Amino acid sequence: MTEAVHSIRAMLRLFEASSHAKLYAEFRPNPPASLINAVVQAVKEKLPLDRALDVGCGNGQNTRCLAPHFRSMLATDVSPEQIKEATANNTITNIEYRVYPAEEIPAPAESVQLVTACQCCHFFELPRFFAEADRVLVPGGVLALYGYGFPEPYRDGALWTELNDVIVQAQVALAGFWTHILKDVEDRYSDPRFRLPFPGEVRDESHYQERTLTLDGLLGGISTWSGFQTMVDRCGAERGEALLRQTRERLHAVLSNGDPEVDTSAIAITVRYFYFLLMARKPVPP
Ligand SMILES: C[S@@+](CC[C@H](N)C(=O)[O-])C[C@H]1O[C@@H](n2cnc3c(N)ncnc32)[C@H](O)[C@@H]1O
């Protein structure tokens, strides 16, 4: 077995063993500091930075970015595997992780200054989540929903179109396995059902996170896509393996300039994840 096939198998085994939680932890981006600062500043304008709630927290990537700014944080996720992953190596003492759905928040009324949901509210029953966010936020508290699109490879400060085309080909190969989620994220939550339940909603699309990945890192990211996971669930691991292998060959062809002898496994690939942020403040009664 070649090394490439071996690493694809390892990726799929990891994917099966941990219900995706470990893959998320390894291959998904953290929100950019500029976005976290924008959210924290919005709270700080009117309220003390006391307690925040991160819903759909997954392995805690967003939670850990917010925690240093607040006295304490509650972070919830419907998936026990994700919460296990979040708590396993947690050294941050002001975070409490709990397994709870977004539609049922284990916090008293008017007890938090901030509610966030990063790259997850497209999974929620939004009216019930919004009602819960409204209940737990203090007057003047901030609700912030954010997410990010597919990784876009960059070279010399410009989109690396040949490499990006390969990533788009992988998205297209998964057509039929994406749910409404793909459209929601591609549309950056512009569907009216994402409209926040408070007046004065602000949309900010100025933030991006840059990461340096290897070819395996890019493939690992693809294996966390919900369309990919659905395909493997429905059609089996071989189908996932075939797509990753084909995508690897295409990426390799671009990275090696068509020379099959070139080792592309350690080439550093810069990718940008562009974020969108929707934010609004719960009104303060007159
Ligand atoms: C793409 S991950 C994002 C995780 C994390 N917010 C981050 O930014 O890394 C989506 C998360 O939403 C969670 N999720 C999906 N439906 C949920 C629901 N109804 N209530 C709470 N969490 C949910 C999943 O378990 C998963 O951890």
PDBQT file of the ligand as one rigid body, heavy atoms in Angstrom, charges set to zero:
ROOT
HETATM    1  C1  LIG A 301     -19.196  22.301  12.470  1.00  0.00    +0.000 C 
HETATM    2  S1  LIG A 301     -19.352  21.922  14.167  1.00  0.00    +0.000 S 
HETATM    3  C2  LIG A 301     -18.907  23.475  14.866  1.00  0.00    +0.000 C 
HETATM    4  C3  LIG A 301     -18.361  23.340  16.243  1.00  0.00    +0.000 C 
HETATM    5  C4  LIG A 301     -17.849  24.616  16.922  1.00  0.00    +0.000 C 
HETATM    6  N1  LIG A 301     -18.886  25.589  17.118  1.00  0.00    +0.000 N 
HETATM    7  C5  LIG A 301     -16.681  25.240  16.202  1.00  0.00    +0.000 C 
HETATM    8  O1  LIG A 301     -16.786  26.378  15.786  1.00  0.00    +0.000 OA
HETATM    9  O2  LIG A 301     -15.653  24.592  16.053  1.00  0.00    +0.000 OA
HETATM   10  C6  LIG A 301     -21.129  21.850  14.387  1.00  0.00    +0.000 C 
HETATM   11  C7  LIG A 301     -21.546  21.433  15.790  1.00  0.00    +0.000 C 
HETATM   12  O3  LIG A 301     -22.951  21.635  15.950  1.00  0.00    +0.000 OA
HETATM   13  C8  LIG A 301     -23.417  20.622  16.820  1.00  0.00    +0.000 C 
HETATM   14  N2  LIG A 301     -24.885  20.544  16.708  1.00  0.00    +0.000 N 
HETATM   15  C9  LIG A 301     -25.632  20.169  15.656  1.00  0.00    +0.000 A 
HETATM   16  N3  LIG A 301     -26.947  20.258  15.952  1.00  0.00    +0.000 NA
HETATM   17  C10 LIG A 301     -27.031  20.733  17.224  1.00  0.00    +0.000 A 
HETATM   18  C11 LIG A 301     -28.108  21.076  18.081  1.00  0.00    +0.000 A 
HETATM   19  N4  LIG A 301     -29.380  20.971  17.690  1.00  0.00    +0.000 N 
HETATM   20  N5  LIG A 301     -27.821  21.525  19.326  1.00  0.00    +0.000 NA
HETATM   21  C12 LIG A 301     -26.533  21.681  19.730  1.00  0.00    +0.000 A 
HETATM   22  N6  LIG A 301     -25.468  21.366  18.949  1.00  0.00    +0.000 NA
HETATM   23  C13 LIG A 301     -25.708  20.925  17.704  1.00  0.00    +0.000 A 
HETATM   24  C14 LIG A 301     -22.678  19.383  16.335  1.00  0.00    +0.000 C 
HETATM   25  O4  LIG A 301     -22.693  18.353  17.291  1.00  0.00    +0.000 OA
HETATM   26  C15 LIG A 301     -21.294  19.965  16.083  1.00  0.00    +0.000 C 
HETATM   27  O5  LIG A 301     -20.480  19.857  17.214  1.00  0.00    +0.000 OA
ENDROOT
TORSDOF 0
